[in-house]
Each structure stands twice: as C-alpha cells, then as structure tokens.
Amino acid sequence: MPKKISKKRQAIFDKSGGVCWYCGDPLAAILWHEDHFYPIRRNGDGTCLNPEYDVEENKVPSCAS
C-alpha cells in the first residue's frame, strides 16, 4: 500500500508540476527532498538567523540523489 503524502508536502510537489526544481527531471511521488531555495542559516544554539526564509513558500522539490 502506498504511503500517504501530507498536504504541505503535496503542495511543494505540485509547485513544480512533479519535476525537480533544479534539473527538471520527473520526481517519484515519495522519493524526493524538500529544499530551501534560499538557504537558511542557524547559529550554534539552533536559532534561525534569517527566519524570513524558513517558510513554506521557500521550499522546493528536488531529486533525492
């Protein structure tokens, strides 16, 4: 039985039409990564130094490899 994908993760997948944001290759429905398009940085205690990038709108789907 296939795994269910969360609504948030499905929205990220749908954002690119099911292809890798970077290379354009088709993505498997489950085997892909969520990347921050604009990288987030954290200091030594885990506090986000640029919280404006730690949002769902900044997440894109990418190849797992």
C-alpha positions in Angstrom: 0.0 0.0 0.0 1.5 3.4 -1.0 2.4 5.9 1.7 0.2 9.0 2.1 1.8 12.3 1.5 1.0 15.3 3.7 -0.9 18.2 2.3 2.1 20.5 2.8 4.4 18.1 1.1 1.9 17.6 -1.8 1.7 21.4 -2.2 5.5 21.6 -2.6 5.5 18.7 -5.1 2.7 20.4 -7.1 4.5 23.7 -7.1 6.8 22.3 -9.8 4.4 20.0 -11.6 6.2 16.9 -10.1 9.6 17.7 -11.5 12.9 18.6 -9.8 13.1 22.4 -9.2 16.7 22.4 -10.3 17.2 19.9 -13.1 13.6 19.4 -14.4 13.7 15.6 -14.1 10.5 13.9 -13.0 10.2 13.1 -9.3 9.0 9.9 -7.8 5.8 10.6 -5.7 7.5 9.7 -2.4 11.3 9.7 -3.0 12.3 13.4 -3.2 13.7 16.1 -0.9 12.3 19.4 0.3 15.0 22.1 -0.2 15.0 25.7 0.9 15.5 27.6 -2.4 17.1 30.4 -0.3 19.2 28.6 2.3 18.5 29.1 6.0 21.3 29.6 8.5 21.3 28.7 12.1 23.7 29.8 14.9 25.2 27.4 17.5 22.1 27.1 19.6 19.8 26.3 16.6 18.3 29.8 16.3 17.4 30.7 12.7 19.5 33.7 11.6 17.2 34.5 8.6 13.7 33.4 9.7 12.2 35.1 6.6 13.5 32.2 4.6 12.2 29.5 7.0 8.7 29.4 5.4 6.8 27.0 3.2 6.9 29.4 0.3 10.7 29.0 0.2 10.6 25.2 0.0 11.0 23.5 -3.4 11.1 19.8 -4.5 14.4 18.3 -5.6 15.8 15.0 -6.7 16.7 12.6 -3.9 20.1 11.8 -5.5 
